[in-house]
Amino acid sequence: MSVPRAPHGTRRDRRQAASSSPYSSTASVVSMAEPDRAARPVTHQGPRIAPDTGSVRIVRGETGGRQVSGSSGEPALEQLKDLFARRGYRRFDLLGEGMEGVVFALGDGHVGKLWFRRQPAELRVIKDFYEHLGSQDLPFAVPRMVDVDEVRGRGVTIEHELPGRNLRDAVAAGDISVETAGTCMLTVVTALARTTGSESARRLTVLDEPAPMWQGSDTWAGALRALVDRRVAAFGPVLANAVDRFDEKVARVRHLVDGLRPCRTVTMHGDLVPANVLVTPAGEPATLLDWGFLSTEADPAFEASIAAGVFDMYGPAARSLDDEWVETLCRLFGHTRHQLLVYRAVYALLTSNSYDAEGKDGHFAWCAVALNRPDITEALWSDCGAA
């Protein structure tokens, strides 16, 4: 599979925090395949310890940052340091910011993470999910929690430090070829397609949802349909302004999702961008990071559709690469092109406003373009079935 090199440096990363690995000191903010959706220059300065408040401040270039401080009711730096010290860790080095928290090197092969939103009860569900991942005989490492605690009601975890170098960064530096990167990502998709689902995966929340995606449903189609309905109710008015025949397309998505046939479900990552993969020097997958954005139990064709679309979302050859991925995944796994295109429409509806409720970022624009694509529109009006 040929993977074109993406441009660098002119846009902020689609998801600046998530695309830099909190577990690897080699992580940076320049995305191999995902320049940011807001299309603004970046002067990212990275995480800092703010001496004036004794807090952790995450500085995100011209957009500012978030502060974790006692004055705002959030855990102060010294309280975190004391918590880790009571667990026997004397090292406390700030590594960086992930999508959902700030990460510190603790030594002895462990890292500590302060979570921005997740509470201890939810983190224990994630801990169970990580244990399920660890039982799947995957050819790469996945996160593992050692302990779950809290400081002032904020979730804190101790996790195993994970090996590898950020794939996006390795390609950007010229140390890994783009062809090798494509092979690496295909290996990850293949491994995940062989997993099994689990109760812990069905208990996960996705996106910014307050309850588990599968809550109240006992089938994949039912869980997916309910999520589509909630996202359309929340963000449909915004998306309708950018998508032709929006209401008709939503009706067709609902019709096709309702018609999904029962299928084998697997553990889905849901965000297989190169920035979420750490690799060996040879470019083989060493670790798959950043579970949680859209992680759940799902039809493996949904993961395949997402992977094909997000490998390179904004590069000059993004569309041709997308088509190549779709063709390859259909050949390898027996999916149909219609199936993957319908699931792409579903993904666009679900995630369009994940980063900006008003739809003023690049991801929203990408989702709107996807929903307006002639081939996706044609697939929605076909009754071949999405599975």
DOPAVEX-965814 format. One line per 5 residues: their letters; for each residue x, y, z of C-alpha. Coordinates in Angstrom, 1 decimal, decimal comma. Layout:
BEGIN
A> X/Y/Z  ...
***
This chain:
BEGIN
MSVPR> 0,0/0,0/0,0  1,4/3,4/-1,0  1,0/6,2/1,5  1,8/9,7/0,4  3,7/12,0/2,7
APHGT> 1,4/14,6/4,2  2,3/18,4/4,4  3,7/19,8/7,6  3,4/22,9/9,7  0,6/25,1/8,3
RRDRR> -2,2/23,9/10,5  -2,8/22,9/14,1  -3,3/19,2/14,7  -6,9/18,0/14,4  -6,7/17,0/18,0
QAASS> -3,5/18,5/19,3  -3,6/16,8/22,6  -4,6/13,4/21,5  -2,2/13,2/18,6  0,9/13,5/20,8
SPYSS> 1,5/10,4/22,8  1,6/11,1/26,6  3,7/7,9/27,0  6,5/8,7/24,6  9,0/11,5/25,0
TASVV> 9,4/11,6/21,2  5,8/12,9/20,7  5,3/16,2/19,0  2,3/18,3/17,8  2,9/18,1/14,0
SMAEP> 0,6/15,4/12,6  1,6/13,2/9,8  -1,8/12,8/8,4  -4,0/15,2/10,3  -3,2/18,9/10,1
DRAAR> -5,7/20,6/12,3  -9,2/21,4/11,5  -9,1/25,0/12,5  -6,4/25,8/9,9  -4,5/28,3/12,0
PVTHQ> -0,7/28,5/12,5  0,6/26,9/15,7  3,2/28,1/18,1  2,8/25,2/20,5  4,9/25,5/23,6
GPRIA> 4,0/22,2/25,3  3,0/21,5/28,9  4,5/23,8/31,6  4,7/23,9/35,3  3,4/27,4/36,3
PDTGS> 5,6/28,6/39,2  3,2/31,4/40,1  0,4/29,1/41,1  2,2/25,8/41,7  -0,2/24,2/39,2
VRIVR> 0,1/22,4/35,9  -0,7/24,6/33,0  -1,1/23,2/29,5  -0,2/25,9/26,9  -1,7/25,3/23,5
GETGG> -0,1/28,0/21,3  -2,3/31,0/20,5  -5,4/29,2/21,7  -4,3/29,3/25,4  -4,5/26,3/27,6
RQVSG> -6,2/24,6/30,5  -5,0/25,0/34,1  -5,0/22,4/36,8  -4,8/24,3/40,0  -6,1/24,3/43,6
SSGEP> -7,6/27,8/43,1  -10,0/26,5/40,5  -11,0/23,5/42,6  -8,8/21,1/40,6  -6,0/19,1/42,0
ALEQL> -2,8/21,1/42,7  0,5/19,9/41,5  1,8/19,3/45,0  -1,1/17,1/45,9  -0,5/14,9/42,9
KDLFA> 3,2/14,7/43,7  2,3/13,7/47,3  -0,1/11,0/46,0  2,5/9,4/43,8  5,1/9,7/46,6
RRGYR> 2,9/7,8/48,9  2,8/5,0/46,3  6,6/4,9/46,4  7,4/7,0/43,3  10,1/9,6/43,8
RFDLL> 10,2/10,8/40,2  7,7/13,3/39,0  8,5/14,6/35,5  5,8/16,2/33,3  5,7/14,3/30,0
GEGME> 2,8/16,0/28,2  -0,9/16,3/27,7  -3,1/13,6/26,1  -6,6/13,9/24,9  -8,0/13,3/28,3
GVVFA> -5,3/14,2/30,8  -1,8/15,2/31,9  0,9/12,5/32,2  3,9/12,3/34,4  6,9/10,0/34,3
LGDGH> 7,2/8,2/37,7  10,1/5,9/37,0  10,2/2,1/37,5  8,4/1,7/34,2  5,3/3,6/35,3
VGKLW> 3,5/6,8/34,4  0,9/8,8/36,4  -2,1/10,4/34,7  -4,4/13,1/36,0  -7,6/12,9/34,0
FRRQP> -9,5/16,0/33,0  -13,0/14,7/33,0  -13,2/11,0/34,1  -14,1/10,1/37,6  -12,6/7,2/39,5
AELRV> -15,7/5,0/39,0  -15,5/5,4/35,2  -11,7/4,8/35,3  -12,3/1,5/37,0  -14,5/0,5/34,0
IKDFY> -11,7/1,6/31,7  -9,2/-0,5/33,8  -11,4/-3,5/33,2  -11,5/-2,8/29,5  -7,7/-2,5/29,4
EHLGS> -7,5/-5,9/31,1  -9,7/-7,3/28,3  -7,4/-5,8/25,7  -4,5/-7,4/27,4  -6,1/-10,8/27,0
QDLPF> -6,6/-10,5/23,3  -3,1/-11,7/22,2  -2,5/-8,5/20,2  0,9/-8,1/18,5  1,5/-4,8/20,2
AVPRM> 1,2/-3,3/23,7  -1,9/-1,6/25,0  -2,4/0,6/28,1  -2,5/-1,1/31,5  -3,6/0,5/34,7
VDVDE> -1,9/-0,4/37,9  -4,0/1,6/40,3  -6,9/4,1/40,3  -7,1/6,9/42,8  -8,4/10,4/43,1
VRGRG> -7,4/13,9/44,2  -10,3/16,3/45,0  -12,7/14,1/43,0  -10,5/14,0/39,9  -9,4/10,6/38,6
VTIEH> -5,8/9,7/38,9  -4,2/6,5/37,5  -0,9/4,8/37,6  -0,2/3,0/34,4  2,6/1,0/32,7
ELPGR> 4,9/3,0/30,6  4,5/1,9/27,0  7,2/1,3/24,3  7,8/2,9/21,0  8,0/6,1/19,0
NLRDA> 5,1/8,0/17,6  4,5/6,8/14,0  3,5/10,2/12,8  6,7/11,7/14,1  8,9/9,0/12,7
VAAGD> 7,5/9,5/9,2  7,8/13,3/9,6  11,4/12,9/10,5  12,0/10,6/7,5  13,0/7,7/9,7
ISVET> 10,1/5,5/8,6  8,9/5,4/5,0  5,3/6,2/4,2  4,9/2,8/2,7  6,1/1,2/6,0
AGTCM> 3,6/3,4/7,8  0,7/2,1/5,7  1,8/-1,5/6,3  2,0/-0,8/10,1  -1,5/0,6/10,2
LTVVT> -2,9/-2,3/8,2  -1,3/-4,7/10,8  -3,2/-2,9/13,5  -6,5/-3,0/11,7  -6,0/-6,7/11,0
ALART> -5,2/-7,5/14,7  -8,2/-5,7/16,0  -10,5/-7,5/13,5  -9,5/-10,7/15,3  -10,5/-9,6/18,8
TGSES> -13,6/-10,4/20,7  -16,1/-8,0/22,2  -16,7/-7,8/26,0  -19,0/-6,5/28,6  -16,3/-4,0/29,5
ARRLT> -16,2/-2,6/26,0  -20,0/-2,3/26,0  -19,8/-0,3/29,2  -17,6/2,4/27,8  -18,9/5,8/27,0
VLDEP> -18,0/7,3/23,6  -17,4/10,9/22,4  -18,8/13,2/25,1  -21,8/11,0/25,9  -22,7/10,8/29,6
APMWQ> -23,8/7,1/29,4  -22,3/3,9/27,8  -23,1/3,6/24,1  -24,7/0,2/24,6  -26,8/1,2/27,5
GSDTW> -30,4/0,1/26,8  -29,4/-1,9/23,7  -28,5/-5,6/23,3  -27,5/-5,4/19,6  -24,9/-3,5/17,6
AGALR> -27,6/-2,0/15,3  -29,7/-0,9/18,3  -26,8/0,8/20,1  -25,6/2,5/16,9  -29,1/3,7/15,9
ALVDR> -29,6/5,2/19,4  -26,3/7,0/19,2  -27,1/8,4/15,7  -30,4/9,7/17,1  -28,7/11,4/20,0
RVAAF> -26,0/13,1/18,0  -28,4/14,3/15,3  -30,7/15,7/18,0  -27,8/17,6/19,5  -25,9/18,8/16,4
GPVLA> -28,2/18,2/13,4  -29,2/21,9/13,1  -25,6/22,9/12,7  -24,7/20,1/10,3  -27,8/20,7/8,2
NAVDR> -26,4/24,0/7,1  -23,4/22,3/5,5  -25,0/19,1/4,1  -27,3/18,9/1,1  -30,5/17,1/1,7
FDEKV> -29,5/16,6/5,3  -32,9/15,3/6,6  -33,2/12,8/3,8  -29,7/11,5/4,3  -30,3/11,1/8,1
ARVRH> -33,5/9,2/7,2  -31,5/6,9/4,9  -28,8/6,3/7,5  -31,5/5,4/10,0  -33,1/3,0/7,5
LVDGL> -29,8/1,3/6,7  -28,7/1,0/10,3  -32,1/-0,5/11,3  -31,5/-3,0/8,5  -28,1/-4,1/9,7
RPCRT> -27,9/-7,9/10,0  -26,5/-9,6/13,1  -22,7/-9,9/12,8  -19,7/-10,9/14,8  -18,6/-7,9/16,9
VTMHG> -15,1/-7,1/18,0  -13,3/-4,6/20,2  -13,0/-1,3/18,2  -10,5/1,4/18,8  -12,4/3,9/16,7
DLVPA> -9,6/6,4/16,1  -6,8/4,7/14,2  -4,7/7,7/13,2  -0,9/7,3/12,9  -0,4/9,5/15,9
NVLVT> -2,1/6,9/18,1  0,4/4,2/17,2  3,9/3,9/18,6  6,4/1,9/16,5  9,7/0,1/16,7
PAGEP> 12,7/1,4/14,8  11,7/-0,9/12,0  8,3/0,6/11,8  6,3/-2,3/13,3  3,5/-1,5/15,7
ATLLD> 4,8/-1,5/19,3  1,8/0,2/21,1  -1,7/1,3/20,3  -2,6/4,3/22,4  -5,5/6,7/23,1
WGFLS> -8,4/4,4/23,4  -11,7/6,0/24,4  -12,8/8,5/21,8  -15,0/6,0/20,0  -13,9/2,7/21,5
TEADP> -16,6/0,2/22,0  -17,8/-3,2/20,8  -18,6/-2,9/17,1  -18,9/-4,4/13,7  -15,3/-4,7/12,4
AFEAS> -16,4/-3,1/9,1  -17,0/0,1/11,1  -13,4/0,2/12,3  -12,3/-0,6/8,7  -14,3/2,3/7,3
IAAGV> -13,0/4,8/9,9  -9,4/3,6/9,4  -9,6/4,1/5,6  -10,8/7,6/6,0  -8,7/9,0/8,8
FDMYG> -5,2/7,6/7,8  -4,7/10,8/5,8  -7,6/13,2/6,2  -6,1/16,4/4,7  -3,1/15,5/2,5
PAARS> -3,1/16,3/-1,2  -3,7/12,6/-2,0  -6,1/11,9/0,8  -9,1/10,9/-1,4  -7,1/8,6/-3,6
LDDEW> -5,5/7,0/-0,6  -8,9/6,6/1,0  -10,2/4,8/-2,1  -7,1/2,6/-2,0  -7,6/1,7/1,6
VETLC> -11,3/0,8/1,0  -10,3/-1,4/-1,9  -7,6/-3,2/0,1  -9,8/-3,7/3,2  -12,7/-5,0/1,1
RLFGH> -10,3/-7,5/-0,5  -8,7/-8,7/2,7  -11,8/-8,9/5,0  -14,7/-9,5/2,6  -16,3/-6,1/3,3
TRHQL> -18,2/-4,4/0,5  -17,6/-0,9/-0,7  -21,2/0,0/-0,1  -20,8/-1,2/3,5  -17,8/0,9/4,2
LVYRA> -19,3/4,0/2,6  -22,5/3,8/4,6  -20,4/3,4/7,8  -18,4/6,5/6,7  -21,7/8,5/6,6
VYALL> -22,5/7,2/10,1  -19,1/8,2/11,4  -19,5/11,7/9,9  -22,9/12,1/11,6  -21,5/10,8/15,0
TSNSY> -18,3/12,8/15,2  -18,9/16,0/13,2  -19,1/18,3/16,2  -16,7/16,4/18,5  -14,3/19,3/18,7
DAEGK> -16,5/22,3/18,1  -20,2/22,3/18,9  -20,7/25,2/16,4  -18,9/23,4/13,6  -16,2/25,9/13,0
DGHFA> -13,2/23,5/12,8  -11,7/21,3/10,2  -13,1/18,0/11,4  -16,6/19,4/11,0  -15,8/20,5/7,4
WCAVA> -14,3/17,0/6,7  -17,5/15,3/7,9  -19,7/17,7/5,9  -17,6/16,9/2,7  -18,0/13,2/3,4
LNRPD> -21,7/13,5/3,7  -21,8/15,4/0,4  -19,6/13,0/-1,5  -21,4/11,6/-4,5  -20,3/8,0/-3,9
ITEAL> -21,4/8,1/-0,2  -24,7/9,7/-1,2  -25,3/7,0/-3,8  -24,5/4,3/-1,2  -27,1/5,8/1,1
WSDCG> -29,8/5,5/-1,5  -28,9/1,9/-2,2  -30,7/-0,9/-0,3  -27,8/-3,3/-0,6  -27,6/-3,2/3,2
AA> -24,7/-2,0/5,2  -23,7/-5,4/6,5
***
